């Protein structure tokens, strides 16, 4: 099972590398031109949502909102 994920948030061009084992989140360098990740980033910039290898993801406005256990559908 993977312990690393790459995420991007709407309105933020930066991709982020999340390492669940070390508990870190860091900016990801620009992916190499022509790579699958670069192609996915281009699609994302055009408004696409790309999901692979995760079965649950919800963005929250703050950690407090996430901790409340409530989210909008």
Backbone as ProteinMPNN parsed JSONL, in Angstrom:
{"seq_chain_A": "XXXXXXXXXXXXXXXXXXXXXXXXXXXXXXXXXXXXXXXXXXXXXXXXXXXXXXXXXXXXXXXXXXXXXXXXX", "coords_chain_A": {"N_chain_A": [[0.835, -1.177, 0.0], [0.495, 2.217, -0.777], [2.263, 4.894, 0.741], [2.502, 7.497, 0.198], [1.256, 10.434, -1.329], [0.205, 12.585, -3.994], [-1.162, 15.739, -4.081], [-3.416, 18.322, -5.167], [-4.909, 21.499, -4.831], [-7.929, 23.258, -5.64], [-7.534, 26.354, -7.306], [-4.911, 26.653, -6.578], [-1.886, 26.381, -7.993], [0.237, 24.818, -7.255], [1.519, 21.562, -6.73], [1.404, 19.101, -4.17], [3.374, 17.014, -2.113], [2.571, 14.44, -0.082], [3.703, 12.708, 2.604], [2.828, 10.103, 4.328], [4.013, 8.378, 6.15], [6.209, 9.769, 7.271], [4.861, 11.981, 8.087], [4.774, 14.429, 6.743], [4.263, 17.283, 4.597], [5.069, 18.618, 1.544], [6.048, 21.026, -0.979], [5.886, 19.95, -4.334], [8.322, 19.541, -6.8], [8.226, 20.837, -10.162], [6.82, 18.526, -12.388], [8.557, 16.36, -14.727], [8.524, 17.359, -18.144], [6.121, 15.957, -20.311], [5.739, 13.721, -18.768], [3.549, 11.394, -17.024], [2.553, 12.608, -14.717], [2.963, 15.327, -15.286], [1.238, 15.596, -17.462], [-1.188, 15.069, -16.168], [-1.237, 17.25, -14.447], [-1.558, 19.336, -16.297], [-4.13, 18.735, -17.273], [-5.522, 19.111, -14.879], [-5.156, 21.861, -14.49], [-6.809, 22.719, -16.455], [-9.251, 22.28, -15.415], [-10.017, 19.686, -14.822], [-10.68, 16.903, -12.614], [-8.694, 14.6, -11.021], [-8.392, 11.369, -9.857], [-6.762, 8.765, -8.261], [-5.909, 5.784, -6.759], [-6.712, 6.435, -4.176], [-9.314, 6.241, -1.718], [-10.857, 7.931, -0.291], [-11.268, 11.34, 0.106], [-11.493, 14.6, 1.227], [-11.687, 18.054, 1.099], [-11.159, 20.627, 3.456], [-11.887, 23.78, 5.074], [-10.424, 24.364, 7.309], [-8.458, 22.888, 9.989], [-9.97, 22.676, 12.261], [-12.603, 22.528, 11.327], [-12.48, 20.087, 9.973], [-11.989, 18.402, 12.159], [-14.41, 18.534, 13.412], [-16.006, 16.686, 12.249], [-17.977, 17.072, 10.4], [-19.035, 17.657, 7.051], [-19.782, 19.291, 3.961], [-21.853, 17.936, 1.387]], "CA_chain_A": [[0.0, 0.0, 0.0], [1.246, 3.456, -0.882], [2.309, 5.777, 1.909], [2.771, 8.832, -0.337], [0.25, 10.89, -2.287], [0.372, 13.924, -4.558], [-2.458, 16.405, -4.101], [-3.509, 19.707, -5.613], [-6.158, 22.124, -4.403], [-8.447, 24.238, -6.601], [-7.036, 27.713, -7.127], [-3.497, 26.6, -6.199], [-1.168, 25.672, -9.057], [1.248, 23.954, -6.652], [1.242, 20.181, -6.326], [1.972, 18.837, -2.857], [3.749, 15.635, -1.823], [2.204, 14.079, 1.288], [4.349, 11.471, 3.051], [2.073, 9.705, 5.512], [4.906, 7.722, 7.099], [6.982, 10.774, 8.008], [3.963, 13.034, 8.549], [5.166, 15.701, 6.141], [3.678, 17.774, 3.352], [6.026, 19.55, 0.961], [5.772, 21.339, -2.378], [6.503, 19.041, -5.295], [8.943, 20.211, -7.942], [7.491, 20.659, -11.417], [7.086, 17.206, -12.97], [9.225, 16.413, -16.025], [7.652, 17.534, -19.313], [5.731, 14.731, -20.987], [5.474, 12.623, -17.827], [2.136, 11.225, -16.676], [2.203, 13.614, -13.717], [2.869, 16.616, -15.99], [-0.007, 15.562, -18.239], [-2.284, 15.194, -15.208], [-1.226, 18.64, -13.98], [-2.154, 20.134, -17.374], [-5.575, 18.486, -17.222], [-6.016, 19.752, -13.654], [-5.187, 23.304, -14.746], [-7.935, 22.954, -17.365], [-10.492, 22.058, -14.681], [-10.307, 18.268, -14.555], [-10.377, 16.308, -11.318], [-8.045, 13.322, -11.268], [-8.314, 10.582, -8.628], [-6.223, 7.427, -8.487], [-5.225, 5.171, -5.633], [-7.268, 6.838, -2.877], [-10.744, 5.94, -1.686], [-11.559, 8.969, 0.457], [-10.571, 12.628, 0.179], [-12.384, 15.742, 1.379], [-10.97, 19.276, 1.46], [-11.817, 21.441, 4.476], [-11.357, 25.138, 5.187], [-9.511, 24.418, 8.453], [-8.348, 21.656, 10.772], [-11.08, 22.659, 13.21], [-13.785, 22.047, 10.608], [-12.275, 18.651, 9.751], [-12.114, 17.716, 13.443], [-15.813, 18.525, 13.834], [-16.641, 15.503, 11.674], [-19.032, 17.455, 9.46], [-18.626, 18.238, 5.771], [-20.88, 19.436, 3.005], [-21.836, 16.953, 0.298]], "C_chain_A": [[0.883, 1.245, 0.0], [1.175, 4.26, 0.407], [2.622, 7.211, 1.498], [1.666, 9.17, -1.322], [0.644, 12.271, -2.794], [-1.016, 14.536, -4.626], [-2.317, 17.816, -4.652], [-4.864, 20.244, -5.21], [-6.624, 23.129, -5.446], [-7.928, 25.639, -6.271], [-5.576, 27.794, -6.728], [-2.776, 25.767, -7.25], [-0.169, 24.652, -8.508], [0.705, 22.545, -6.428], [1.996, 19.927, -5.029], [2.233, 17.349, -2.684], [3.466, 15.369, -0.345], [2.845, 12.731, 1.602], [3.702, 11.082, 4.379], [2.957, 9.053, 6.567], [5.667, 8.743, 7.936], [6.117, 11.913, 8.535], [4.297, 14.396, 7.988], [4.366, 16.0, 4.878], [4.662, 18.791, 2.8], [5.668, 19.83, -0.491], [6.534, 20.38, -3.287], [7.104, 19.865, -6.425], [8.119, 19.949, -9.189], [7.83, 19.295, -12.012], [7.758, 17.342, -14.336], [8.218, 16.52, -17.173], [7.38, 16.187, -19.967], [5.454, 13.559, -20.06], [3.977, 12.533, -17.548], [1.689, 12.29, -15.679], [2.091, 15.004, -14.349], [1.589, 16.686, -16.81], [-1.22, 15.712, -17.329], [-2.377, 16.624, -14.685], [-1.851, 19.563, -15.031], [-3.666, 19.96, -17.389], [-6.205, 19.164, -16.011], [-6.138, 21.262, -13.846], [-6.336, 23.683, -15.675], [-9.272, 22.637, -16.704], [-10.839, 20.616, -14.379], [-9.988, 17.901, -13.109], [-9.847, 14.908, -11.587], [-7.895, 12.602, -9.931], [-7.787, 9.2, -8.98], [-5.554, 6.959, -7.196], [-5.643, 5.663, -4.252], [-8.756, 6.518, -2.89], [-11.539, 6.921, -0.838], [-10.696, 10.218, 0.494], [-11.612, 13.731, 0.244], [-11.524, 16.933, 1.779], [-11.811, 20.074, 2.453], [-11.176, 22.82, 4.518], [-10.378, 25.278, 6.347], [-9.465, 23.061, 9.153], [-9.505, 21.538, 11.762], [-12.349, 22.116, 12.558], [-13.661, 20.539, 10.368], [-12.494, 17.871, 11.046], [-13.56, 17.639, 13.924], [-16.563, 17.31, 13.297], [-17.735, 15.809, 10.677], [-18.41, 17.986, 8.17], [-19.835, 18.315, 4.867], [-20.739, 18.403, 1.912], [-21.485, 17.627, -0.999]], "O_chain_A": [[1.894, 1.303, 0.7], [0.142, 4.293, 1.076], [2.964, 8.043, 2.338], [1.193, 8.306, -2.059], [1.331, 13.026, -2.106], [-1.942, 13.928, -5.163], [-1.245, 18.419, -4.606], [-5.859, 19.52, -5.243], [-5.797, 23.789, -6.075], [-7.891, 26.048, -5.111], [-5.046, 28.891, -6.553], [-3.035, 24.57, -7.378], [0.227, 23.727, -9.218], [-0.431, 22.368, -5.988], [3.082, 20.462, -4.812], [1.408, 16.52, -3.066], [4.055, 16.001, 0.532], [2.561, 11.733, 0.941], [4.0, 11.665, 5.421], [2.675, 9.164, 7.76], [5.763, 8.608, 9.156], [6.579, 12.722, 9.339], [4.128, 15.41, 8.666], [3.868, 15.103, 4.197], [5.05, 19.724, 3.502], [5.063, 18.994, -1.161], [7.69, 20.046, -3.026], [6.464, 20.78, -6.944], [7.398, 18.955, -9.266], [9.005, 18.946, -12.127], [7.548, 18.338, -15.029], [7.186, 15.848, -17.168], [8.289, 15.378, -20.153], [4.984, 12.513, -20.508], [3.231, 13.478, -17.804], [0.58, 12.815, -15.78], [1.208, 15.777, -13.977], [0.93, 17.725, -16.847], [-2.176, 16.404, -17.678], [-3.475, 17.148, -14.5], [-2.599, 20.476, -14.681], [-4.402, 20.94, -17.506], [-7.296, 19.727, -16.108], [-7.117, 21.869, -13.411], [-6.783, 24.829, -15.682], [-10.315, 22.715, -17.352], [-11.858, 20.348, -13.742], [-9.133, 18.515, -12.471], [-10.476, 14.123, -12.296], [-7.337, 13.156, -8.983], [-8.3, 8.542, -9.886], [-4.731, 7.67, -6.619], [-4.992, 5.338, -3.259], [-9.388, 6.521, -3.947], [-12.75, 6.771, -0.679], [-9.525, 10.159, 0.871], [-12.514, 13.789, -0.592], [-10.716, 16.831, 2.703], [-13.028, 20.181, 2.304], [-10.053, 23.004, 4.05], [-9.582, 26.217, 6.368], [-10.321, 22.203, 8.936], [-9.963, 20.436, 12.064], [-13.083, 21.338, 13.167], [-14.631, 19.801, 10.54], [-13.11, 16.806, 11.036], [-13.902, 16.786, 14.743], [-17.618, 16.943, 13.815], [-18.365, 14.889, 10.156], [-17.391, 18.675, 8.196], [-20.776, 17.53, 4.978], [-19.624, 18.031, 1.547], [-21.418, 16.97, -2.037]]}, "name": "protein", "num_of_chains": 1, "seq": "XXXXXXXXXXXXXXXXXXXXXXXXXXXXXXXXXXXXXXXXXXXXXXXXXXXXXXXXXXXXXXXXXXXXXXXXX"}
